[in-house]
Each structure stands twice: as C-alpha cells, then as structure tokens.
Amino acid sequence: MSIEPIRIMGVQGSPYSRKLRAVLRFRRVPHLWITQGSPESRTLPQPRVHLLPQLFLPGENGALEARVDSSPLIRLLEEIRAGRSVIPDDPVVRFLDQLLEDYADEWLTKAMFHYRWAFPADVANAAAILPRWFRTDQPDEKVDAAGKEFAARQVGRLGVVGSNETTAPIIEDGYRRLLKVLDAHLATSPFVLGSRPGAADFGLYGQLTQLAGFDPTPMAIARETAPRVVAWVDLVDDLSGTELESREWVQRDAVPDGVRALLREVGRVYVPFLLANAAALERAAESVECEIDGRRWVQRPFPYQEKCLRWLREDHAALDASDRAAVDAVLEGTGCEALFAS
C-alpha cells in the first residue's frame, strides 16, 4: 500500500499543523493538506486523541490510521522516507536540537495562547477569522456565533497553559527576549543550528506563525523589535526549493554564541517550570508554584510536560559517555544543566 501522497489534516491557526506541513514541504514528501472540517476531512479515520495536526498512515492491518503529536511524527517520517533529514547526524547537535524544539513546543506555546486569548483585540481577531478558516461559505450569523463560543471556551482555558495575572509579565518578557535573541542569531546564521534547518527551526516557526504572523498584539511587537524573525517565518513556511549540497549543521565543538543565548533563555524560563511541574505531579499537588526569572509562577500541573522532561532525561542518559560530556559542556552555565542534575 503506497503511503504517498501522505494526507495531513490541520488548520492555519494551529502552530503544530504549520510546523509539520513545513517539514513535509522542506523534505519534499508528497502530501495533501486537508483542512479540518472540510468535506475531504469527513471520510478520514478519527484519532484516539483529537489533536492537530493529524497524519494518516497505514496501521498494522494496512488500513489508514490517524496519528498525532508533531515531534514523534517528525521522527516517524524520518523512518518512512530517507533524505533531506531535519534530525542532525551528530548525537550532540541532535540533542540540542531536540531540547530547543521542546522549548518551542511546550513553553513558547504559552506565549501563543496567552497573547491570543488574554487581549481583547486578539480575542476579537481570532473569533472572527479562526472559524472562517474551516469554511468561508458559512452564513455570518452561524460563524460569528461559533467564533464567540469558541473564544469564550479558549479564554476559559488560559489557566491550563499557565496564563494568569501572576504569570503574564513572565510570559511577555520571555517572548520579547526570545525575539531579540533569535533575531540576533539569524543575522549570522540562516537557521538555528547551522545552514540547514532542524526540528528546532520548525518548532519555533510553528509558534511564530501565530505570534509574529497572525495575532495582532505579538505580531506588532515582532514587527517593531525583530523584523528579521518576521521575514524568517515567511521563508521557513516553504523550504522545498532549498538545496543542501553545501549546507551543514553546526559542529559540536563550535556551537555559536547565538545558540548558547537561546539555551540560556530555555534555562531561564522553561527549565524551572519543567522541574516544578514534575515535582507537583509527583506529590499530587493541585498547583505548580515556583520562581521563574525572579518572579512567582503559579498554574495547574500539566501531565504531558512531565513526559517531556522524562523523555529529555532518557535521551540524555542514552548518550554515550563522550557525547553526554559534550552536551553537558554546551549546557553548562545556561541553566539547562539543572534538568540532568543527579
């Protein structure tokens, strides 16, 4: 049974959908983009967990199954189809790429959700446009009502991702710093870890399609403070024409200062949250309370992000001694080393 073209279902407003589609484009994997809610989507199998994007691949019996979770899907695609990999060959660089991708997927998404649903102008923008991305030929009365209902539900979920009056300044300051650091790094390198893109690039790109390209408040901040990042997001959207003959990832012993600056941002905000979240879940606490960037952070525990910490630790432990030592040398002083302290 041929798996190509691969069907991918998502929506424009889903950062993870945009992330995975951009990977498919860069890797030149034949695919069909199917908008959730379209007539074409109604005949496709349902996943056990309703997340976006969904990739439809043959299961054990040959029938199509819906698969979800962008990071594992990127790795699965590497097994299915060779060439134009987005996973670095060097285990050390690969681990750094994984850590930065995880930060984008699990921390930067807090900024995406916060800006979309905590500011009136952004809520109004999302309520008006998101439901029309499913279908444009719906009566305005119907789609406007759906938009208001969806917006109210999402505003009510702000606390789930950690957006509240206490944490808002931490989220917003972190977004501004990330823009500044990434903008400076992209002045000397076309991608995060060299002259070819890795999974971390697509993770950052996915969240920034919304933050720097759709939601009014964070988009204005990006355009004012980091125009290079705004341009980069548009470029990463379709890298199918990028040739790789002379393009390489960074060398483990020559990690640029810009990458170290990104890792310091990870250590500054994401690492203390991951550790506090895991500790809260271990003691069955109802809230995560810790200090991030010298300020109080409080939110509900998030079980999936405990798994992210466990996976990072398992992959760190699986490195051979010399590779692990090289990773630790890069992480030293960034704050990320706390993830792997005994």
N, C-alpha and C positions, 0 to 999 in steps of 0.2 A: 504494500500500500504506500503510494507516494505521499509524503507529508508536505510537499511544496506545490503551490504556494501555501505558506502557513497562514492560517487565519488568526488575527489578533483583534480582540474587541476592547474598546475603551472609549473615552470621551476626551475632548480637547482640554477640559478643565481638570483632568486627573494628571498630576505630575508623574505618577508611575507609569501611566499609559504613554505619555510623551517620552519618558525615559526609554521604555522597551522598544517603542517604534523607532526611535532614533538609533538604537543599537541594530535593529534589523536593517535599517537603511544603510548605516555605515558598513555592516558586514555583507551587504548585497545579498541578503537572504530574501528570495521571492516571498512576498506576503500580501495578504489582503487586509486592509484596515476596515473594520466593521464598527460602526458607531452603535453604542449601546442604545437599545430602544428602537433601532431601525428595523424595517421588515426583514432584512437579512439576518438580524440577530435572533429572531424568534424561533428559528429552527435549530439553533445550536444547543448542545448539551449544557446543563447547569453545573456549576462547580459546587463542592460541598460547602465552601465558604464564599459568600458573594462579595468578592473584591475585584478591583480593576487594577491593571488590565487582566484579560483572560487570554491565554494562548491555547489553541486547540490542536492537540496532538494525539496520535493513536495510543490507546491503552494496551494492556496485555492481550486482550481479545481482538485487537485491531480496530475497535470502534473508537471514534473520536472522544476525547475527554477534555474538559476544561481545566487548565492548570493556572494557578495564581501565585503571586509573590515574585516581584520583579528580579530580585537578586538571585534566588535559586534558578529562575528561568533563564537568566543570562548564562549561568554555568551549564545548564542543561543544553542550551543551544550550542555551546562550545563542543559538547559531546556529539551532538547530532550532525554538526556541519563544521568542517575544518576551514581554516583560512581567515584572515583579517580579524584575528582574535582581539578581544578587548580585555583579556586577562594577561598581565605581564608574565614572561617566562621565568624571570628571576624570583625565587621564593620570597626574598626580602622586599623587593618592589611590589610584588603581588600582595603581600600582607599590608603594606602601606596603602595600596590602592583599596583594599577591602575595608580598612579602617576609615578612610576618608569617604568611601561610598556609604558606609553605615552611618556616619555622622550626617551626611546629606539626607539619607532616607528617614532617619529616626529623630534627629534634632532639628535640622533646617525645616522640616515639615511643620514643626511647632510654629515657626515664624509664618509659614504659608497659611496655616489655618488661623492663626491669630490675626494677621492683617486682613484676611478675607472676611472674618466674621466678628471682629471687635470694633470696626469703624463703620459708621453709618453709610458713608459714600461707597465703601467697598461692598457692604451687605447689599445695597441697592443695585450696584453693578452686577454682582453675582446673581441676585434674584432675577434680574431682567434677562441675562444672557445665558446662564447655565442651562435652564430648561429648554431654551431655543436651540441649543446645540444638539439635543436629541432629535428634534424635528422642527423645521421652520414653518411647516404648513399646518400649524395648530391655531385655533381661534385665540385671540389675545386674552379673552376672559379666562379661558381654561389655563393657558400657560402662565398668566400673571398670578392666578390663584395657586398654581403648583409652585411657582417661584417663591411666593411668600411663605407657603407651608414648609418648603424645603429649607429656606433661610432660617425660619424660626427653629426648626429642628437642629440645624447646624450651630446656631448661636447657643442653643441649649447644651451642646456638646463641647463648648470651649474648654470647660474644666477637665474633660477627659484627656486632652492633649497637653494640658498644663498652662493654658492661658487664663489668667485672672488678674485682679488689680495688683496683687503682690508680685507676680512674675512678669507682667507686661514690660517693665523697664529692662529687665534682663534679656528678654527675647528681642526687643527692639534694638538695644545696644549691640547685641550679638550679631544681628542682621547687618547693621551698619559696618561693624568691624569686618565681617566676612566679605562684604562688598569691597572694602578698602584693600584687604589682603589679597583677594583674588584678582582685583583689578591690577594691583602692582605686579603680581606674579605673571599675569598674562601679557604684561609688557615685555617680558623676556622669554616666554615660552608659550606656544600655541595651545598647549594642553597642560593638565595638572602635573603629570609625571613624564613629561618629555614632548617629543614632536609627533606622537601618535596618541590617540585617546584610549583611556582605560575605563573601567566600570565607574570609577570615581567621577570622571568627567560627566558621564551620563546621569549619575545620581544627582550631582549639583545642577546640571542642566534641567532635569525634570522639575525640581522645585523652583528654579529660577524662571522657567517658562511662565509660571504663575506670578511669582513675586516681582520679576522685572519686566514681565510682558503682558500681564492681564489686570491684576488688582491695582486700582488707582493709587492708593497711598504708598505701598512699597515700590511700585513702578516709578513714581515721581522721585522717590529717594534714590533709586538706582540710576535714573537718567541724570540726576543732578550730581551724584557723587562718583559714579562708576560707569561712564558711558562705554568703556571697553568691555565690561561684563555684559552690558545690554547687547552689544554687537556680537559678542562671543556666543550668546544664547541663540541668536539667529543663525550663526554659522553651524553650530553643533546640530541644529534641527535636521540637517540633511548633509551628511559627510560621505555620501555614496560616491562622489567623484574624487575623493581624496586618495591619492596613490601612496603606497607605503614603502616603496623601494629604498628610500634613503631616510626613512623615519624610524626613530628608536625611542624606547623608554629610557629614563634616566638610569645611570649606573648606581649600584648600591653604595659605592664609596664616594659618590659625587652628588648627593641629594641637595638640590638648590635651597637657598635660604627661604625662597617663597613657599616651598613645600613645608619646611620647618615652621614657618609662620602659620600655615594652615593647621598643622598639627598642634601648635600652641593654642589655637582657638578651640580645637577639639578638646584638648586637655582643660581648658579654662571653663567650658560650659557643659559639654556632653559627658565627660568622664565623671565628674562629681554626681551628676544626675544618675548615670547608669549604676554607680556603686550604691547610692542611696535607695534607688528603686529596688535593686536586688535585695538589699537589707530589709526594706519594708515588706517585701513579699515573703521573705524568709520568716519573719516574725508575725506574719498575717496582720500587719498594721493597715489601718484604713487610709492612711495618707503617707506620702513621701515628704519629708521635711529635711532640708539640708541647706548648706550655704553654697551659692554659686556666684562667683565673681564678687565676693564680699557682701552679698545680699541674701536675704532669706528666699528660699524656693519652697513652694508647697503645691502639691497636686495629688491626685489619686494614683495609686500604683498602676503600672502598665505591664501586664504579664509578658507581652510579646518582646518588650525591650529587655526583659530579664533573659529571654532566649538569645537575644543579640549578644549580650555580654557573655553568655555561656559559649556561644559559637566562636566569638573572638578569642576567648581563653583557650578553647580546644584547639583552634588553628594555630595559636601562638605556641602551645605546648607541643604540637605535632611537628613544628620546625626542627630540623636537626640542630645540634648544639651551636655550630658555627653560624648558621643562618639566624638562629634566635638571638645570638650575641650581637649580630649585625643590626637586627631590628631594634634591639634594646638600646644600642648605641645611638641610633637615629632618634628614638623616642626620648632619650634622656634629657631632662630639663623642659620637656613640653607639657608635662602633666599627664600625658597618656601612659607613662610607665606605671602609674598607680593602678591601672587595670590589671596588671600582671604581677603585682607585688605578692609575695608569698604570705 
